[in-house]
Amino acid sequence: MPILLMTGCAAERQRAHNLDALIHDVISKPFALQQICEAADNVLSARA
């Protein structure tokens, strides 16, 4: 199951990169609706 991680803390983003096998992408807050939509599309495309 691909995981999109959303975080507002830079430290959490760094820690997430140590889990590359589990997390497909990390999106930092604040983000625009377009960014989260693109990230979700990328995850779903990778599964196909």
Backbone atoms as SQL, in Angstrom:
CREATE TABLE atoms (id INTEGER PRIMARY KEY, chain TEXT, resi INTEGER, resn TEXT, atom TEXT, x REAL, y REAL, z REAL);
INSERT INTO atoms VALUES
  (1, 'A', 1, 'MET', 'N', 0.835, -1.165, 0.000),
  (2, 'A', 1, 'MET', 'CA', 0.000, 0.000, 0.000),
  (3, 'A', 1, 'MET', 'C', 0.891, 1.243, 0.000),
  (4, 'A', 2, 'PRO', 'N', 0.816, 2.073, -1.031),
  (5, 'A', 2, 'PRO', 'CA', 1.602, 3.296, -1.062),
  (6, 'A', 2, 'PRO', 'C', 1.101, 4.288, -0.015),
  (7, 'A', 3, 'ILE', 'N', 2.025, 5.018, 0.565),
  (8, 'A', 3, 'ILE', 'CA', 1.690, 5.980, 1.614),
  (9, 'A', 3, 'ILE', 'C', 2.143, 7.367, 1.194),
  (10, 'A', 4, 'LEU', 'N', 1.242, 8.333, 1.328),
  (11, 'A', 4, 'LEU', 'CA', 1.582, 9.752, 1.187),
  (12, 'A', 4, 'LEU', 'C', 1.642, 10.313, 2.593),
  (13, 'A', 5, 'LEU', 'N', 2.738, 10.920, 2.936),
  (14, 'A', 5, 'LEU', 'CA', 2.895, 11.510, 4.262),
  (15, 'A', 5, 'LEU', 'C', 2.760, 13.016, 4.148),
  (16, 'A', 6, 'MET', 'N', 1.922, 13.589, 5.001),
  (17, 'A', 6, 'MET', 'CA', 1.723, 15.034, 5.035),
  (18, 'A', 6, 'MET', 'C', 2.238, 15.514, 6.389),
  (19, 'A', 7, 'THR', 'N', 3.143, 16.486, 6.370),
  (20, 'A', 7, 'THR', 'CA', 3.728, 16.958, 7.614),
  (21, 'A', 7, 'THR', 'C', 3.969, 18.455, 7.582),
  (22, 'A', 8, 'GLY', 'N', 3.975, 19.042, 8.751),
  (23, 'A', 8, 'GLY', 'CA', 4.291, 20.453, 8.882),
  (24, 'A', 8, 'GLY', 'C', 5.624, 20.662, 9.570),
  (25, 'A', 9, 'CYS', 'N', 6.300, 19.570, 9.902),
  (26, 'A', 9, 'CYS', 'CA', 7.571, 19.649, 10.631),
  (27, 'A', 9, 'CYS', 'C', 8.714, 19.158, 9.752),
  (28, 'A', 10, 'ALA', 'N', 9.726, 19.970, 9.600),
  (29, 'A', 10, 'ALA', 'CA', 10.873, 19.588, 8.769),
  (30, 'A', 10, 'ALA', 'C', 11.542, 18.333, 9.301),
  (31, 'A', 11, 'ALA', 'N', 11.598, 18.167, 10.617),
  (32, 'A', 11, 'ALA', 'CA', 12.233, 16.982, 11.209),
  (33, 'A', 11, 'ALA', 'C', 11.488, 15.710, 10.816),
  (34, 'A', 12, 'GLU', 'N', 10.165, 15.784, 10.757),
  (35, 'A', 12, 'GLU', 'CA', 9.373, 14.626, 10.348),
  (36, 'A', 12, 'GLU', 'C', 9.649, 14.273, 8.893),
  (37, 'A', 13, 'ARG', 'N', 9.826, 15.279, 8.065),
  (38, 'A', 13, 'ARG', 'CA', 10.123, 15.030, 6.653),
  (39, 'A', 13, 'ARG', 'C', 11.442, 14.272, 6.529),
  (40, 'A', 14, 'GLN', 'N', 12.456, 14.671, 7.279),
  (41, 'A', 14, 'GLN', 'CA', 13.743, 13.979, 7.231),
  (42, 'A', 14, 'GLN', 'C', 13.598, 12.541, 7.723),
  (43, 'A', 15, 'ARG', 'N', 12.881, 12.342, 8.790),
  (44, 'A', 15, 'ARG', 'CA', 12.687, 11.000, 9.322),
  (45, 'A', 15, 'ARG', 'C', 11.947, 10.125, 8.312),
  (46, 'A', 16, 'ALA', 'N', 11.017, 10.714, 7.572),
  (47, 'A', 16, 'ALA', 'CA', 10.249, 9.965, 6.581),
  (48, 'A', 16, 'ALA', 'C', 11.150, 9.436, 5.473),
  (49, 'A', 17, 'HIS', 'N', 12.177, 10.175, 5.117),
  (50, 'A', 17, 'HIS', 'CA', 13.054, 9.719, 4.048),
  (51, 'A', 17, 'HIS', 'C', 13.841, 8.474, 4.446),
  (52, 'A', 18, 'ASN', 'N', 13.897, 8.169, 5.711),
  (53, 'A', 18, 'ASN', 'CA', 14.526, 6.929, 6.152),
  (54, 'A', 18, 'ASN', 'C', 13.588, 5.743, 5.974),
  (55, 'A', 19, 'LEU', 'N', 12.375, 6.007, 5.578),
  (56, 'A', 19, 'LEU', 'CA', 11.374, 4.958, 5.369),
  (57, 'A', 19, 'LEU', 'C', 10.949, 4.884, 3.910),
  (58, 'A', 20, 'ASP', 'N', 11.893, 5.120, 3.014),
  (59, 'A', 20, 'ASP', 'CA', 11.589, 5.194, 1.583),
  (60, 'A', 20, 'ASP', 'C', 10.847, 3.980, 1.047),
  (61, 'A', 21, 'ALA', 'N', 11.086, 2.812, 1.615),
  (62, 'A', 21, 'ALA', 'CA', 10.425, 1.608, 1.111),
  (63, 'A', 21, 'ALA', 'C', 8.923, 1.631, 1.387),
  (64, 'A', 22, 'LEU', 'N', 8.495, 2.394, 2.396),
  (65, 'A', 22, 'LEU', 'CA', 7.087, 2.432, 2.764),
  (66, 'A', 22, 'LEU', 'C', 6.363, 3.679, 2.264),
  (67, 'A', 23, 'ILE', 'N', 7.058, 4.806, 2.234),
  (68, 'A', 23, 'ILE', 'CA', 6.419, 6.076, 1.925),
  (69, 'A', 23, 'ILE', 'C', 6.704, 6.475, 0.486),
  (70, 'A', 24, 'HIS', 'N', 5.637, 6.688, -0.270),
  (71, 'A', 24, 'HIS', 'CA', 5.779, 7.047, -1.681),
  (72, 'A', 24, 'HIS', 'C', 6.223, 8.493, -1.852),
  (73, 'A', 25, 'ASP', 'N', 5.665, 9.392, -1.033),
  (74, 'A', 25, 'ASP', 'CA', 5.985, 10.813, -1.160),
  (75, 'A', 25, 'ASP', 'C', 5.702, 11.507, 0.158),
  (76, 'A', 26, 'VAL', 'N', 6.385, 12.628, 0.381),
  (77, 'A', 26, 'VAL', 'CA', 6.164, 13.462, 1.560),
  (78, 'A', 26, 'VAL', 'C', 5.758, 14.841, 1.076),
  (79, 'A', 27, 'ILE', 'N', 4.638, 15.310, 1.569),
  (80, 'A', 27, 'ILE', 'CA', 4.132, 16.620, 1.187),
  (81, 'A', 27, 'ILE', 'C', 4.192, 17.513, 2.421),
  (82, 'A', 28, 'SER', 'N', 4.862, 18.647, 2.274),
  (83, 'A', 28, 'SER', 'CA', 5.008, 19.573, 3.392),
  (84, 'A', 28, 'SER', 'C', 3.876, 20.586, 3.410),
  (85, 'A', 29, 'LYS', 'N', 3.374, 20.855, 4.611),
  (86, 'A', 29, 'LYS', 'CA', 2.371, 21.902, 4.789),
  (87, 'A', 29, 'LYS', 'C', 3.080, 23.243, 4.815),
  (88, 'A', 30, 'PRO', 'N', 2.481, 24.294, 4.396),
  (89, 'A', 30, 'PRO', 'CA', 1.185, 24.319, 3.701),
  (90, 'A', 30, 'PRO', 'C', 1.361, 23.893, 2.249),
  (91, 'A', 31, 'PHE', 'N', 0.336, 23.306, 1.700),
  (92, 'A', 31, 'PHE', 'CA', 0.373, 22.898, 0.299),
  (93, 'A', 31, 'PHE', 'C', -0.918, 23.338, -0.374),
  (94, 'A', 32, 'ALA', 'N', -0.859, 23.440, -1.676),
  (95, 'A', 32, 'ALA', 'CA', -2.032, 23.801, -2.466),
  (96, 'A', 32, 'ALA', 'C', -2.802, 22.533, -2.834),
  (97, 'A', 33, 'LEU', 'N', -4.075, 22.691, -3.095),
  (98, 'A', 33, 'LEU', 'CA', -4.910, 21.561, -3.500),
  (99, 'A', 33, 'LEU', 'C', -4.308, 20.856, -4.711),
  (100, 'A', 34, 'GLN', 'N', -3.779, 21.623, -5.646),
  (101, 'A', 34, 'GLN', 'CA', -3.174, 21.048, -6.848),
  (102, 'A', 34, 'GLN', 'C', -2.009, 20.121, -6.483),
  (103, 'A', 35, 'GLN', 'N', -1.214, 20.482, -5.492),
  (104, 'A', 35, 'GLN', 'CA', -0.071, 19.654, -5.089),
  (105, 'A', 35, 'GLN', 'C', -0.520, 18.306, -4.534),
  (106, 'A', 36, 'ILE', 'N', -1.536, 18.296, -3.686),
  (107, 'A', 36, 'ILE', 'CA', -1.992, 17.038, -3.108),
  (108, 'A', 36, 'ILE', 'C', -2.666, 16.179, -4.175),
  (109, 'A', 37, 'CYS', 'N', -3.368, 16.811, -5.104),
  (110, 'A', 37, 'CYS', 'CA', -3.992, 16.066, -6.204),
  (111, 'A', 37, 'CYS', 'C', -2.929, 15.411, -7.085),
  (112, 'A', 38, 'GLU', 'N', -1.879, 16.147, -7.404),
  (113, 'A', 38, 'GLU', 'CA', -0.798, 15.591, -8.220),
  (114, 'A', 38, 'GLU', 'C', -0.088, 14.457, -7.485),
  (115, 'A', 39, 'ALA', 'N', 0.138, 14.613, -6.199),
  (116, 'A', 39, 'ALA', 'CA', 0.798, 13.570, -5.429),
  (117, 'A', 39, 'ALA', 'C', -0.063, 12.303, -5.404),
  (118, 'A', 40, 'ALA', 'N', -1.368, 12.469, -5.223),
  (119, 'A', 40, 'ALA', 'CA', -2.273, 11.310, -5.224),
  (120, 'A', 40, 'ALA', 'C', -2.289, 10.650, -6.603),
  (121, 'A', 41, 'ASP', 'N', -2.326, 11.426, -7.657),
  (122, 'A', 41, 'ASP', 'CA', -2.284, 10.870, -9.014),
  (123, 'A', 41, 'ASP', 'C', -0.992, 10.084, -9.244),
  (124, 'A', 42, 'ASN', 'N', 0.132, 10.612, -8.744),
  (125, 'A', 42, 'ASN', 'CA', 1.414, 9.921, -8.903),
  (126, 'A', 42, 'ASN', 'C', 1.405, 8.583, -8.168),
  (127, 'A', 43, 'VAL', 'N', 0.853, 8.554, -6.975),
  (128, 'A', 43, 'VAL', 'CA', 0.790, 7.308, -6.216),
  (129, 'A', 43, 'VAL', 'C', -0.063, 6.287, -6.950),
  (130, 'A', 44, 'LEU', 'N', -1.227, 6.731, -7.412),
  (131, 'A', 44, 'LEU', 'CA', -2.132, 5.798, -8.099),
  (132, 'A', 44, 'LEU', 'C', -1.534, 5.327, -9.432),
  (133, 'A', 45, 'SER', 'N', -0.808, 6.183, -10.126),
  (134, 'A', 45, 'SER', 'CA', -0.158, 5.786, -11.380),
  (135, 'A', 45, 'SER', 'C', 0.941, 4.768, -11.140),
  (136, 'A', 46, 'ALA', 'N', 1.646, 4.907, -10.050),
  (137, 'A', 46, 'ALA', 'CA', 2.730, 3.987, -9.714),
  (138, 'A', 46, 'ALA', 'C', 2.196, 2.591, -9.408),
  (139, 'A', 47, 'ARG', 'N', 0.984, 2.512, -8.912),
  (140, 'A', 47, 'ARG', 'CA', 0.382, 1.220, -8.584),
  (141, 'A', 47, 'ARG', 'C', -0.071, 0.482, -9.819),
  (142, 'A', 48, 'ALA', 'N', -0.361, 1.211, -10.899),
  (143, 'A', 48, 'ALA', 'CA', -0.915, 0.590, -12.113),
  (144, 'A', 48, 'ALA', 'C', 0.125, -0.170, -12.892);
